[in-house]
Amino acid sequence: MIIEFPGTRGEIEESSAEHKYHSSLIIRYKKTSALIDFGIKYNPQLINKINDFDFILITHTHPDHYIWTLEDENRINIPVYLTRIALDYSKYKPKDYRIIKDSKEYRLKDLKVVAHKVTHSLRCPAVGYKIKGDKTLIYAPDILDFEEDKGVVFKDVDLLIADGSSLNINMVRRKDDRLYGHTRVKTIIGWCKKYNIGRLIVTHCGKQIVTMDKKELAGRLEEYTEGKINVIVAYDGYRMEL
C-alpha cells in the first residue's frame, strides 16, 4: 500500500512551501487508487488526473475538504462517497455521489472501507475512515474524538493519520453541553500509546505546526512520544509505502 499527501494544510491563513494546499490523501493498493477529500485550495496537479482515481471519499463538507460546499465542480466524473448528512449540508453536489453509512464495511475494489463518526463540528458532522488493504490505516484529519469505542476503532491499526490543527493548545469548544473542535497532537500520541499504534502521521496542519521552528517541533514530538511512537509530520507531496 502506497500513500501520498497532495496537501497537508488546515483551514488557516498561514501557509508555507511545505503546507500550501488543503489536506487530502491518495491511497494506492493493488489495482485501486483512491483520493480522500478534495477542498477549495486543492493541489493543482490533482485536477489533471482526478478522473484516473477509482473513487473519492469525503470526511466532511467543510470547504477545505469538499469543494462542492462552495463551488459546482463538474470536471469530476468518478464516484464520490460521503454520508447523507454531509451531502445535504452542501449547496452543490458531485455528478456521481454515493451515500456511505457510518460503521458499515464497504468493499470498494481492492480496499475495505469503514466510516467512523467523529466529534468535530456541530453543524457539519465528520467521519474518519478505517481502510484495509494488506495494512490497515485510519484517516481522521479533523477530529476531537471518535464517537465509537476507540478500542474497537483502533483494533489492528498499523497507521493513524490524524489532525494537526494543534500541537498542544486547547482547541476544544462547548455549546449547550456539546463539545466540538480539534484535539491536540499530544493527545493523539496518547491514543497511539494506549491502543498500541506504532506509527502516526500528522496532517491538516494548523498555525502552530506550520509556523513552528522544525527543531522545536521535533523536540516537542520526541518529548510527547517518549521514543514509543514513530511520528511524522506530513508535508505537501510526502509519499511513503506501508
Backbone torsions as a table, in degrees:
resi	resn	phi	psi	omega
1	MET	NA	129.6	178.7
2	ILE	-114.1	135.6	177.0
3	ILE	-122.8	147.9	-178.6
4	GLU	-145.2	144.4	-176.0
5	PHE	-113.1	97.8	176.5
6	PRO	-63.2	-32.2	179.0
7	GLY	-147.0	153.6	-176.9
8	THR	-140.7	13.9	-175.7
9	ARG	-97.1	138.1	174.5
10	GLY	-80.7	-172.0	180.0
11	GLU	-84.9	78.0	-178.6
12	ILE	-133.8	160.7	177.1
13	GLU	-75.4	-35.1	-177.2
14	GLU	-70.0	148.3	174.5
15	SER	-151.8	169.6	177.4
16	SER	-149.5	175.3	177.9
17	ALA	-61.3	-30.1	-178.2
18	GLU	-89.0	-20.3	-177.4
19	HIS	-134.1	77.8	-175.3
20	LYS	-107.5	-36.7	-173.0
21	TYR	-107.9	153.2	-179.6
22	HIS	-59.9	148.2	-171.5
23	SER	-66.1	137.3	174.7
24	SER	-158.7	167.7	-177.3
25	LEU	-141.2	136.5	172.1
26	ILE	-107.0	134.6	175.3
27	ILE	-122.4	128.9	175.6
28	ARG	-122.2	126.8	-179.6
29	TYR	-149.2	123.1	-175.3
30	LYS	52.6	-120.1	-178.7
31	LYS	-100.3	14.6	-175.9
32	THR	-110.5	135.1	172.2
33	SER	-130.7	130.8	-175.8
34	ALA	-132.4	149.7	175.1
35	LEU	-117.5	135.3	174.7
36	ILE	-111.6	119.5	177.8
37	ASP	73.3	143.1	-179.6
38	PHE	-149.7	93.3	-173.3
39	GLY	-94.0	179.6	-176.3
40	ILE	-58.2	-47.0	-179.1
41	LYS	-96.9	64.1	-179.3
42	TYR	-78.7	157.6	174.1
43	ASN	-63.8	122.9	-175.0
44	PRO	-61.5	-19.9	177.1
45	GLN	-68.4	-20.9	-178.0
46	LEU	-67.4	-42.1	-169.6
47	ILE	-65.6	-28.4	-179.1
48	ASN	-71.8	-22.0	-178.4
49	LYS	-122.1	13.5	-171.4
50	ILE	-60.3	-36.9	-177.3
51	ASN	-83.2	2.0	173.1
52	ASP	-83.1	-17.8	175.5
53	PHE	-72.4	156.0	177.4
54	ASP	-78.2	-31.8	179.7
55	PHE	-168.7	167.3	175.0
56	ILE	-120.8	137.5	171.7
57	LEU	-107.3	140.2	180.0
58	ILE	-117.3	127.0	179.2
59	THR	-77.3	-40.8	176.9
60	HIS	-169.3	174.5	-168.0
61	THR	-108.6	27.4	162.6
62	HIS	-63.5	142.7	-170.2
63	PRO	-63.5	-18.1	176.0
64	ASP	-77.8	-2.7	176.7
65	HIS	-121.1	-17.0	-169.7
66	TYR	-147.6	102.4	-173.5
67	ILE	-63.5	-29.1	-175.4
68	TRP	-68.4	-11.3	175.0
69	THR	-62.6	-33.2	-177.2
70	LEU	-119.3	-23.4	-174.5
71	GLU	-131.6	148.2	176.2
72	ASP	-91.8	91.0	-178.0
73	GLU	-89.3	106.1	-173.4
74	ASN	-106.8	11.0	178.5
75	ARG	-86.6	-6.7	-174.7
76	ILE	-99.7	118.5	-174.7
77	ASN	-109.7	-8.8	-177.8
78	ILE	-81.5	162.3	178.5
79	PRO	-61.2	139.0	176.4
80	VAL	-120.4	115.8	-176.9
81	TYR	-97.2	132.1	177.2
82	LEU	-160.2	166.4	-179.7
83	THR	-76.3	160.3	179.6
84	ARG	-61.9	-41.3	-178.0
85	ILE	-66.2	-32.7	176.8
86	ALA	-69.3	-43.8	179.7
87	LEU	-60.2	-42.6	-176.5
88	ASP	-73.5	-15.9	-178.1
89	TYR	-75.3	-33.4	-169.2
90	SER	-90.0	159.4	-179.6
91	LYS	-75.2	-39.8	-177.6
92	TYR	-112.5	169.2	-177.8
93	LYS	-136.5	146.6	174.3
94	PRO	-64.0	158.0	178.2
95	LYS	-59.4	-45.3	-174.7
96	ASP	-122.1	74.6	179.2
97	TYR	-87.4	146.3	178.5
98	ARG	-129.3	130.4	-179.4
99	ILE	-81.9	130.2	177.6
100	ILE	-117.6	132.8	-179.0
101	LYS	-93.8	142.3	-178.4
102	ASP	-71.2	150.3	177.1
103	SER	69.8	6.1	178.8
104	LYS	-107.5	133.9	179.9
105	GLU	-84.1	131.1	177.5
106	TYR	-116.2	141.9	172.1
107	ARG	-99.3	107.9	179.6
108	LEU	-111.3	96.2	-172.3
109	LYS	55.9	-118.1	-175.1
110	ASP	-89.6	0.9	-175.8
111	LEU	-112.4	144.7	169.6
112	LYS	-101.4	130.1	-171.4
113	VAL	-129.9	131.4	173.5
114	VAL	-128.8	130.9	174.9
115	ALA	-94.5	120.5	178.9
116	HIS	-108.5	129.1	179.0
117	LYS	-61.6	138.6	174.2
118	VAL	-126.2	153.6	171.1
119	THR	-83.4	125.0	178.5
120	HIS	-154.3	-62.9	-175.9
121	SER	-123.2	142.6	178.2
122	LEU	-75.7	-36.9	-176.2
123	ARG	-91.7	-22.8	-172.6
124	CYS	-131.4	78.6	-176.2
125	PRO	-58.4	147.2	-174.8
126	ALA	-124.3	163.9	172.6
127	VAL	-130.3	159.3	167.5
128	GLY	-113.2	146.7	-176.2
129	TYR	-104.5	130.5	169.9
130	LYS	-100.1	120.9	-171.2
131	ILE	-125.5	128.5	-175.7
132	LYS	-118.3	127.5	167.2
133	GLY	-128.5	-121.8	169.7
134	ASP	-78.9	-18.7	171.2
135	LYS	-123.0	165.7	179.5
136	THR	-121.6	127.8	177.4
137	LEU	-128.2	159.2	171.4
138	ILE	-120.7	133.8	177.2
139	TYR	-117.1	112.6	-178.8
140	ALA	-138.3	78.7	-172.3
141	PRO	-74.6	-21.5	177.1
142	ASP	-128.8	107.1	-174.2
143	ILE	-155.6	138.1	165.2
144	LEU	-98.6	-42.9	176.2
145	ASP	-166.2	164.7	171.3
146	PHE	-83.8	143.4	178.5
147	GLU	-82.1	-18.8	176.0
148	GLU	-95.5	168.7	177.9
149	ASP	-59.9	119.7	-178.0
150	LYS	-65.4	-25.8	175.9
151	GLY	-61.5	-32.6	177.4
152	VAL	-80.8	-46.8	-177.6
153	VAL	-61.9	-41.3	-174.7
154	PHE	-88.1	3.3	-178.2
155	LYS	-63.2	128.9	175.5
156	ASP	61.4	30.1	179.2
157	VAL	-89.9	129.5	179.0
158	ASP	-88.6	-30.6	-175.1
159	LEU	-147.0	133.0	172.1
160	LEU	-109.7	128.6	174.8
161	ILE	-114.5	118.0	-168.0
162	ALA	-146.9	178.1	-168.0
163	ASP	-60.9	124.4	175.3
164	GLY	-111.2	26.7	-179.1
165	SER	-62.0	-32.0	-179.3
166	SER	-142.2	134.1	174.3
167	LEU	-78.0	-52.3	-177.6
168	ASN	-147.9	8.6	179.2
169	ILE	-90.4	137.4	-179.4
170	ASN	-69.9	117.8	177.2
171	MET	-120.1	28.1	178.1
172	VAL	-90.2	132.5	178.4
173	ARG	-122.8	162.8	-178.4
174	ARG	-136.4	137.2	173.2
175	LYS	-142.7	122.2	-179.8
176	ASP	51.3	46.8	178.3
177	ASP	65.7	14.6	176.0
178	ARG	-110.6	131.1	-179.9
179	LEU	-90.6	148.1	174.2
180	TYR	-154.1	169.2	179.2
181	GLY	123.1	-144.0	-175.5
182	HIS	-130.8	142.7	171.5
183	THR	-83.8	168.6	-179.0
184	ARG	-92.4	150.6	174.9
185	VAL	-58.0	-37.2	177.9
186	LYS	-56.9	-41.4	178.7
187	THR	-69.6	-41.5	179.7
188	ILE	-61.8	-39.1	175.8
189	ILE	-60.5	-37.9	175.6
190	GLY	-61.8	-38.7	175.5
191	TRP	-60.8	-44.7	-178.6
192	CYS	-60.0	-42.5	178.7
193	LYS	-62.6	-46.2	-175.4
194	LYS	-66.9	-38.0	-173.2
195	TYR	-107.3	16.9	171.6
196	ASN	58.6	45.0	172.3
197	ILE	-99.9	114.5	-171.1
198	GLY	-81.2	-17.3	-175.8
199	ARG	-131.1	136.0	178.6
200	LEU	-132.6	131.6	170.6
201	ILE	-115.4	129.1	-179.5
202	VAL	-96.6	129.4	176.7
203	THR	-137.9	-170.7	-176.6
204	HIS	50.9	53.5	-170.4
205	CYS	-74.9	135.6	179.2
206	GLY	-95.0	-175.0	-176.0
207	LYS	-55.2	-42.9	-175.6
208	GLN	-59.6	-46.7	-178.9
209	ILE	-74.3	-41.8	-176.8
210	VAL	-62.4	-35.3	-175.2
211	THR	-99.2	-6.2	-175.7
212	MET	-78.2	143.8	174.0
213	ASP	-58.8	136.2	-174.0
214	LYS	-61.8	-38.5	179.6
215	LYS	-66.9	-39.8	177.1
216	GLU	-64.2	-43.1	179.1
217	LEU	-61.4	-45.5	179.7
218	ALA	-61.5	-39.1	179.2
219	GLY	-66.1	-40.1	177.9
220	ARG	-63.6	-44.9	-178.6
221	LEU	-64.7	-40.1	177.9
222	GLU	-62.9	-39.4	177.5
223	GLU	-62.4	-45.5	-176.4
224	TYR	-70.6	-36.5	-176.5
225	THR	-80.8	-24.3	-176.8
226	GLU	55.0	28.9	178.9
227	GLY	75.6	8.2	-175.0
228	LYS	-97.2	-19.1	-176.6
229	ILE	-128.0	137.2	174.7
230	ASN	-87.9	109.9	-176.7
231	VAL	-113.7	131.9	175.5
232	ILE	-124.7	135.2	170.3
233	VAL	-93.3	113.3	-177.8
234	ALA	-69.9	156.8	175.3
235	TYR	-134.0	164.1	-179.2
236	ASP	-57.8	121.6	-178.7
237	GLY	95.3	-3.7	179.5
238	TYR	-64.4	136.4	-175.7
239	ARG	-139.3	141.5	176.4
240	MET	-153.5	158.2	175.7
241	GLU	-108.3	129.7	179.9
242	LEU	-84.5	NA	NA
